[in-house]
Amino acid sequence: MPASLWNRGFVLWLLGTAQSQLGSALAGIALSFLVLHQTGSAGQMALTLACTLLPNLLGPLAGTLVDRWPLRGSLIGADVARGLLQLTVGGLALLWGEVPVWLVNAAAVLSGLAGLFAGPAASAAVPALVAPGDLARANGLLGSVGRGAWLLGTLAGGWLVTSWSPPVAILADGLSFLVMATLLGWVNLPRRAAAPGTRPDLWTELRAGLGVMGRSRLLVLAPIIALLLNASLAPVTAILPKLFDTLGASASGYSTFLALESAGLLAAGLLMVRFGERAAPTRLIGSGLLLTAVTYTTLWCWPVTGVLLPGALLLGLGFGLINLPFQTLLHQQVPQAYLGRVFSVLGMVSSMGMPLSLLLVSPWLDRLPLALWFGLAALAQGAGWLAWHWGCRQGQREPAAATA
């Protein structure tokens, strides 16, 4: 176990995360406006986003395989695959001028499949890179540095799309994945010891991961809350580019919104670095849910640029207060041998709300008032805060009841 937070493996991981986030921010803006410019439809953009997220339905199976395979191999393979896919889409867009939407969606599905292995593997790797006492600071640093890079990427993405073209930003994202794969080759991740005796089959190991989750009320409640939240936030993600287009801000306004959201996430990461060991993760998560609920209510009432941009900063802060402490909570409560399975099950349940929601609402995104989707997100965030508050109180009563 590393004695210092600033060991070579963690520093390389930090650098790789930063440049990968930079490239992903560039591509996120570029892909949105590539589809929007070719089709003029927010519904088509929603379908492309859904294609990226649909593979998450296979998350538990991927997480079980991640717990069996070497972490570094899973991470490098996923980054190489995603890098080649982005280079292909960006290169074809430069050569042809327009890429058929079916081809963009096929690449989105394949990229989502690769990310299916990268997500739980990356989450499971962090406890192997730092000491247990440094987990909160490490997650805070990864969140703040990653979001700082995302901030730069969104600002650069708006400039690239406006001054050059979406394919250039997509190519930059492809290169960033290949750089991340190269850096991972120098990170030493310890091999996990195999369990004694005959290894159980895949489905037995998957059930064991579910059993670990069932021991904690919060671990059972968290994916249900996330499912509700993501289902309501997905339409907001899809309509934002069109909303800024109707307000006359176009790509520059959208990229500024994402940049401010990233600045809020960066601030949350810095707060975690400074106070992460002192504040209870459960309280931070509740604060984040309440802040985002209030912010979405404000955007619902006043969907104008002057309110959207500062609202983005508060949303980013709220999302950071939800996500970063939850990473630490899982690292503290789940044995490392089960992290891949637990992260993948949570990811599957929470993220499947986005593609299902997008597929259901995509016909209505261009027909209903755009601000309406902020209101639905506000209601979902408020319900999530109430459910989390209830779960924390119930969790506090369980030990007392057991003692009695």
C-alpha positions as CSV (number, residue, x, y, z in Angstrom):
1,M,0.0,0.0,0.0
2,P,1.5,3.4,-1.0
3,A,2.7,5.4,2.1
4,S,2.2,8.8,0.4
5,L,-0.6,10.3,-1.6
6,W,1.8,11.7,-4.1
7,N,3.3,8.5,-5.3
8,R,4.2,7.9,-9.0
9,G,1.1,5.8,-9.8
10,F,-1.4,8.3,-8.4
11,V,0.4,11.3,-10.1
12,L,0.3,9.5,-13.5
13,W,-3.3,8.6,-12.8
14,L,-4.1,12.2,-12.0
15,L,-2.4,13.5,-15.2
16,G,-4.1,10.9,-17.3
17,T,-7.5,11.7,-15.9
18,A,-7.0,15.4,-16.6
19,Q,-6.1,15.0,-20.2
20,S,-8.8,12.4,-20.8
21,Q,-11.4,14.8,-19.3
22,L,-10.1,17.6,-21.5
23,G,-10.6,15.5,-24.6
24,S,-14.0,14.3,-23.6
25,A,-15.2,17.8,-22.9
26,L,-14.1,18.8,-26.5
27,A,-16.0,15.9,-28.0
28,G,-19.1,16.3,-25.9
29,I,-19.7,19.8,-27.4
30,A,-18.6,18.7,-30.8
31,L,-20.8,15.6,-31.1
32,S,-23.9,17.6,-29.9
33,F,-23.4,20.3,-32.5
34,L,-22.4,17.8,-35.2
35,V,-25.8,16.0,-34.9
36,L,-27.7,19.3,-34.4
37,H,-26.1,20.9,-37.5
38,Q,-26.9,17.8,-39.6
39,T,-30.4,17.2,-38.4
40,G,-31.6,20.4,-36.6
41,S,-33.4,18.1,-34.1
42,A,-33.0,17.9,-30.3
43,G,-34.7,14.5,-30.6
44,Q,-31.9,13.1,-32.8
45,M,-29.4,14.4,-30.3
46,A,-31.3,12.6,-27.5
47,L,-31.2,9.3,-29.5
48,T,-27.4,9.6,-30.0
49,L,-26.9,10.1,-26.2
50,A,-29.2,7.2,-25.5
51,C,-27.0,5.0,-27.8
52,T,-24.0,5.9,-25.7
53,L,-25.8,4.9,-22.5
54,L,-27.7,1.8,-23.5
55,P,-24.7,-0.6,-23.0
56,N,-24.9,0.3,-19.2
57,L,-27.7,-2.3,-19.0
58,L,-24.9,-4.9,-19.2
59,G,-23.0,-3.2,-16.3
60,P,-23.2,-6.0,-13.7
61,L,-21.7,-8.5,-16.1
62,A,-18.9,-6.2,-17.1
63,G,-18.2,-5.4,-13.4
64,T,-17.9,-9.0,-12.5
65,L,-15.4,-9.5,-15.4
66,V,-13.5,-6.5,-14.2
67,D,-13.1,-8.1,-10.7
68,R,-11.7,-11.2,-12.5
69,W,-9.3,-9.4,-14.9
70,P,-6.2,-7.3,-14.3
71,L,-7.4,-3.7,-13.8
72,R,-4.7,-2.2,-16.0
73,G,-5.6,-4.4,-19.0
74,S,-9.3,-3.5,-18.8
75,L,-8.5,0.2,-18.6
76,I,-5.9,0.3,-21.4
77,G,-8.1,-1.8,-23.7
78,A,-11.2,0.4,-23.2
79,D,-9.2,3.6,-23.8
80,V,-7.6,2.3,-27.0
81,A,-11.1,1.2,-28.3
82,R,-12.7,4.5,-27.5
83,G,-9.8,6.5,-29.0
84,L,-9.9,4.6,-32.3
85,L,-13.7,5.0,-32.5
86,Q,-13.5,8.8,-32.0
87,L,-10.7,9.1,-34.5
88,T,-12.8,7.2,-37.0
89,V,-15.9,9.4,-36.6
90,G,-13.9,12.6,-36.6
91,G,-11.8,11.5,-39.6
92,L,-14.9,10.5,-41.6
93,A,-16.6,13.8,-40.8
94,L,-13.6,15.7,-42.1
95,L,-13.5,13.6,-45.3
96,W,-17.2,13.4,-46.0
97,G,-18.5,16.7,-44.6
98,E,-21.4,14.8,-43.0
99,V,-21.5,11.5,-41.2
100,P,-24.7,9.4,-41.4
101,V,-26.5,9.5,-38.1
102,W,-26.7,5.7,-38.0
103,L,-22.9,5.6,-38.1
104,V,-22.6,8.1,-35.3
105,N,-25.0,6.1,-33.2
106,A,-23.2,2.8,-33.9
107,A,-19.9,4.4,-32.8
108,A,-21.8,5.7,-29.7
109,V,-22.9,2.2,-28.8
110,L,-19.4,0.7,-29.2
111,S,-17.9,3.6,-27.2
112,G,-20.5,2.9,-24.5
113,L,-19.5,-0.7,-24.4
114,A,-15.9,0.2,-23.9
115,G,-16.7,2.6,-21.2
116,L,-18.7,-0.1,-19.5
117,F,-15.4,-1.8,-18.5
118,A,-13.5,1.5,-18.0
119,G,-15.9,2.9,-15.4
120,P,-15.9,0.2,-12.7
121,A,-12.2,-0.5,-13.3
122,A,-11.2,3.1,-12.8
123,S,-13.3,3.3,-9.6
124,A,-11.8,0.0,-8.3
125,A,-8.3,1.2,-9.0
126,V,-8.2,4.2,-6.7
127,P,-7.9,2.3,-3.4
128,A,-4.9,0.4,-4.8
129,L,-3.1,3.7,-5.5
130,V,-3.5,5.5,-2.2
131,A,-3.6,4.6,1.5
132,P,-7.1,4.3,3.1
133,G,-6.7,7.5,5.1
134,D,-6.1,9.4,1.8
135,L,-9.2,8.2,-0.1
136,A,-11.3,11.4,0.5
137,R,-8.4,13.6,-0.5
138,A,-7.6,11.4,-3.5
139,N,-11.2,11.5,-4.7
140,G,-11.3,15.2,-4.2
141,L,-8.1,15.8,-6.2
142,L,-9.3,13.5,-9.0
143,G,-12.6,15.3,-9.1
144,S,-11.1,18.8,-9.0
145,V,-8.3,18.2,-11.5
146,G,-10.6,16.3,-13.8
147,R,-13.2,19.0,-13.7
148,G,-10.5,21.7,-14.1
149,A,-9.5,20.0,-17.3
150,W,-13.1,19.6,-18.3
151,L,-13.5,23.4,-17.7
152,L,-10.7,24.1,-20.1
153,G,-12.1,21.6,-22.6
154,T,-15.5,23.1,-22.7
155,L,-14.1,26.6,-23.2
156,A,-11.8,25.3,-25.9
157,G,-14.6,23.2,-27.4
158,G,-16.9,26.1,-28.0
159,W,-14.0,28.0,-29.7
160,L,-13.1,24.9,-31.8
161,V,-16.6,24.3,-32.9
162,T,-17.2,28.0,-33.7
163,S,-13.8,28.7,-35.3
164,W,-13.0,25.4,-36.9
165,S,-15.4,22.5,-36.9
166,P,-16.9,19.7,-34.7
167,P,-14.7,17.0,-36.3
168,V,-11.5,18.7,-35.1
169,A,-12.7,18.4,-31.5
170,I,-13.8,14.8,-31.9
171,L,-10.3,14.0,-33.2
172,A,-8.7,15.7,-30.2
173,D,-10.9,13.4,-27.9
174,G,-9.7,10.3,-29.8
175,L,-6.0,11.3,-29.3
176,S,-6.7,12.0,-25.6
177,F,-7.9,8.4,-25.0
178,L,-4.7,7.1,-26.6
179,V,-2.6,9.3,-24.4
180,M,-4.4,8.0,-21.4
181,A,-3.8,4.4,-22.5
182,T,0.0,5.2,-22.8
183,L,0.2,6.7,-19.3
184,L,-1.6,3.7,-17.8
185,G,1.1,1.5,-19.1
186,W,3.4,3.2,-16.5
187,V,1.0,2.9,-13.6
188,N,1.7,-0.1,-11.3
189,L,-1.5,-1.5,-10.1
190,P,-1.0,-4.5,-7.7
191,R,-2.5,-7.8,-8.9
192,R,-5.4,-8.8,-6.7
193,A,-5.0,-12.1,-4.9
194,A,-7.2,-14.9,-6.2
195,A,-9.6,-16.5,-3.8
196,P,-8.5,-19.9,-2.4
197,G,-10.0,-23.0,-3.9
198,T,-12.0,-23.3,-7.1
199,R,-13.1,-20.0,-8.5
200,P,-17.0,-19.7,-8.5
201,D,-18.7,-19.2,-11.8
202,L,-19.6,-15.7,-13.2
203,W,-23.2,-15.7,-11.9
204,T,-22.2,-16.8,-8.4
205,E,-19.7,-13.9,-8.2
206,L,-22.3,-11.5,-9.4
207,R,-24.8,-12.6,-6.7
208,A,-22.0,-12.2,-4.1
209,G,-21.6,-8.6,-5.2
210,L,-25.3,-8.0,-4.9
211,G,-25.1,-9.5,-1.4
212,V,-22.5,-7.0,-0.4
213,M,-24.8,-4.2,-1.5
214,G,-27.7,-5.6,0.5
215,R,-25.9,-5.2,3.8
216,S,-26.3,-1.4,3.7
217,R,-29.6,0.4,3.4
218,L,-27.8,3.4,1.8
219,L,-26.2,1.2,-0.8
220,V,-29.6,-0.2,-1.7
221,L,-31.2,3.2,-1.7
222,A,-28.5,5.1,-3.7
223,P,-29.0,3.5,-7.1
224,I,-32.8,3.9,-6.9
225,I,-32.4,7.6,-6.2
226,A,-29.8,7.9,-9.0
227,L,-32.2,6.2,-11.4
228,L,-34.9,8.8,-10.6
229,L,-32.5,11.7,-10.9
230,N,-30.9,10.6,-14.1
231,A,-34.2,9.9,-15.8
232,S,-35.2,13.5,-15.1
233,L,-31.9,15.1,-16.0
234,A,-31.5,13.3,-19.3
235,P,-34.0,15.6,-21.1
236,V,-32.3,18.7,-19.7
237,T,-29.0,17.5,-21.1
238,A,-30.6,17.0,-24.5
239,I,-32.4,20.4,-24.7
240,L,-29.6,22.6,-23.5
241,P,-27.9,23.1,-26.9
242,K,-31.2,24.0,-28.6
243,L,-32.2,26.3,-25.7
244,F,-29.0,28.3,-26.1
245,D,-29.5,28.3,-29.8
246,T,-33.0,29.8,-29.4
247,L,-31.5,32.4,-27.0
248,G,-29.0,33.5,-29.6
249,A,-26.0,32.1,-27.6
250,S,-25.4,28.9,-29.7
251,A,-22.2,26.9,-29.1
252,S,-20.5,29.6,-27.2
253,G,-23.3,29.9,-24.6
254,Y,-23.6,26.2,-24.3
255,S,-19.9,25.8,-23.8
256,T,-19.9,28.6,-21.2
257,F,-22.7,26.8,-19.3
258,L,-20.7,23.5,-19.3
259,A,-17.6,25.4,-18.3
260,L,-19.3,27.1,-15.3
261,E,-20.8,23.7,-14.3
262,S,-17.3,22.3,-14.4
263,A,-16.1,25.2,-12.3
264,G,-18.7,24.3,-9.7
265,L,-17.5,20.7,-9.8
266,L,-14.0,21.9,-9.4
267,A,-15.0,23.9,-6.3
268,A,-16.6,20.8,-4.8
269,G,-13.4,18.8,-5.4
270,L,-11.3,21.5,-3.7
271,L,-13.7,21.5,-0.7
272,M,-13.3,17.7,-0.5
273,V,-9.5,18.1,-0.6
274,R,-9.6,20.6,2.2
275,F,-12.4,19.2,4.4
276,G,-13.0,15.8,3.0
277,E,-11.8,13.9,6.1
278,R,-13.9,16.1,8.5
279,A,-17.3,16.1,6.8
280,A,-19.6,13.0,6.8
281,P,-20.1,11.9,3.1
282,T,-23.9,11.3,3.8
283,R,-24.4,14.9,4.9
284,L,-22.5,16.3,1.8
285,I,-24.7,14.1,-0.5
286,G,-27.9,15.5,1.1
287,S,-26.6,19.1,0.8
288,G,-25.8,18.5,-2.9
289,L,-29.3,17.1,-3.6
290,L,-31.0,20.0,-1.9
291,L,-28.8,22.6,-3.7
292,T,-29.5,21.1,-7.2
293,A,-33.3,21.0,-6.5
294,V,-33.4,24.7,-5.6
295,T,-31.3,25.6,-8.6
296,Y,-33.4,23.7,-11.1
297,T,-36.5,25.4,-9.7
298,T,-34.9,28.7,-10.4
299,L,-34.0,27.8,-13.9
300,W,-37.6,26.5,-14.5
301,C,-38.9,29.9,-13.5
302,W,-36.3,32.1,-15.3
303,P,-34.9,30.2,-18.3
304,V,-32.8,33.1,-19.6
305,T,-29.0,33.3,-20.2
306,G,-28.5,35.6,-17.2
307,V,-29.9,33.0,-14.9
308,L,-28.8,29.9,-16.7
309,L,-25.0,30.7,-16.5
310,P,-24.8,31.3,-12.7
311,G,-27.2,28.4,-12.2
312,A,-24.7,26.2,-14.0
313,L,-22.1,27.0,-11.4
314,L,-24.4,26.1,-8.6
315,L,-25.5,22.9,-10.4
316,G,-21.8,21.8,-10.7
317,L,-21.2,22.5,-7.0
318,G,-24.3,20.4,-6.1
319,F,-23.3,17.5,-8.5
320,G,-19.8,17.5,-7.0
321,L,-21.2,17.3,-3.4
322,I,-23.3,14.3,-4.5
323,N,-20.8,12.3,-6.6
324,L,-17.4,12.8,-4.9
325,P,-18.5,11.9,-1.3
326,F,-20.4,8.9,-2.7
327,Q,-17.2,7.6,-4.2
328,T,-15.5,7.9,-0.8
329,L,-18.5,6.3,0.9
330,L,-18.3,3.2,-1.4
331,H,-14.5,2.9,-1.0
332,Q,-15.0,2.9,2.8
333,Q,-17.9,0.4,2.9
334,V,-17.1,-2.1,0.1
335,P,-14.2,-4.6,0.2
336,Q,-11.8,-4.0,-2.7
337,A,-12.5,-7.4,-4.2
338,Y,-16.1,-6.4,-4.8
339,L,-15.6,-2.8,-6.0
340,G,-15.9,-3.6,-9.7
341,R,-19.2,-5.4,-9.2
342,V,-20.7,-2.9,-6.8
343,F,-19.7,0.1,-8.9
344,S,-21.1,-1.5,-12.1
345,V,-24.4,-2.5,-10.5
346,L,-24.9,1.0,-9.1
347,G,-23.8,2.5,-12.5
348,M,-26.2,0.2,-14.4
349,V,-29.3,1.0,-12.3
350,S,-28.6,4.7,-12.0
351,S,-27.6,5.3,-15.7
352,M,-30.3,3.2,-17.4
353,G,-32.7,5.9,-16.4
354,M,-31.0,8.2,-19.0
355,P,-31.4,6.2,-22.2
356,L,-34.9,4.9,-21.2
357,S,-36.0,8.5,-20.5
358,L,-34.4,9.8,-23.7
359,L,-36.0,7.2,-25.8
360,L,-39.4,8.0,-24.2
361,V,-39.2,11.8,-24.4
362,S,-37.3,12.3,-27.6
363,P,-40.5,12.8,-29.7
364,W,-41.7,15.5,-27.2
365,L,-38.4,17.5,-26.8
366,D,-39.2,19.6,-29.8
367,R,-42.9,20.0,-29.0
368,L,-43.1,21.0,-25.4
369,P,-41.6,24.2,-23.7
370,L,-37.9,23.7,-23.1
371,A,-38.1,25.1,-19.6
372,L,-40.6,22.4,-18.5
373,W,-37.8,19.9,-18.3
374,F,-36.0,22.0,-15.6
375,G,-39.2,21.8,-13.5
376,L,-39.3,18.0,-13.8
377,A,-35.6,17.8,-12.8
378,A,-36.3,20.0,-9.8
379,L,-39.1,17.7,-8.6
380,A,-36.9,14.7,-9.0
381,Q,-34.0,16.2,-7.1
382,G,-36.3,17.2,-4.3
383,A,-37.7,13.7,-4.1
384,G,-34.2,12.4,-4.1
385,W,-33.2,14.6,-1.2
386,L,-36.2,13.4,0.9
387,A,-35.5,9.8,0.1
388,W,-31.8,10.2,1.1
389,H,-32.6,12.0,4.3
390,W,-35.0,9.2,5.2
391,G,-32.4,6.5,4.4
392,C,-29.8,8.2,6.6
393,R,-32.1,8.5,9.5
394,Q,-33.1,4.8,9.2
395,G,-29.5,3.8,9.0
396,Q,-28.8,5.6,12.2
397,R,-31.6,3.8,14.0
398,E,-30.6,0.3,12.9
399,P,-27.6,-0.2,15.3
400,A,-29.7,1.0,18.2
401,A,-32.5,-1.4,17.3
402,A,-30.0,-4.3,16.9
403,T,-28.6,-3.5,20.4
404,A,-32.0,-3.5,22.0
